[in-house]
Amino acid sequence: MYYGAVATTETPAARPPGQQAQAQEAGRKRTDIAFLIAQLGAYAAERFGERAAALDFTRPQAGLLRLISREPGLSQQAVARRLGTPPSRLVALVDGLEQRGLIERRRNPGDRRNYALHPTAAGEQAMAALSQASLEHEQAISAPLTQAERAQLSKLLGKLAAAHGLVPGIHPGYRKLSEKESR
């Protein structure tokens, strides 16, 4: 039987009437965290996507510009490794940001076979706009919480992310970046 986010093999009739509701509630408590994280993650990603689109960015483009802005000088191969995506999937994203004048490829003086990625002045301005949109997004998502609750939630979510090997600041969606999304 299925109760919202809870799958059980027991039928409600197998329990006395007073215990049926308790069993349902106890079952929900066991799985609420994972479901709520997934539900809020999908909601937050969609809302951020809308904010990024208003600035003429896809979510992958915004994340790539963020990484290049925070760590200028990485090679395209190093960026692909950090994002956990095949370098071939990254080419179109890098090309797109370069064509818009937001990033530039510079010869790597230490290894002339590689190009280092750097934000341009226009890229820094775009990143400032994306950062502002991100701040507004964070405030909107966490508006129902007090400052102390926000800090506690951030700490707990960070602990969960670290325990599951997630790279801070890197969305795991890059690992499965489709060809369509990389354009």
PyMOL commands that set and color helices and strands:
alter all, ss='L'
color gray80, all
select helices_A, chain A and resi 12-14+17-54+59-70+76-83+87-99+121-141+147-163+172-176
alter helices_A, ss='H'
color red, helices_A
select strands_A, chain A and resi 2-3+6-7+74-75+103-108+111-119
alter strands_A, ss='S'
color yellow, strands_A
deselect
rebuild
show_as cartoon
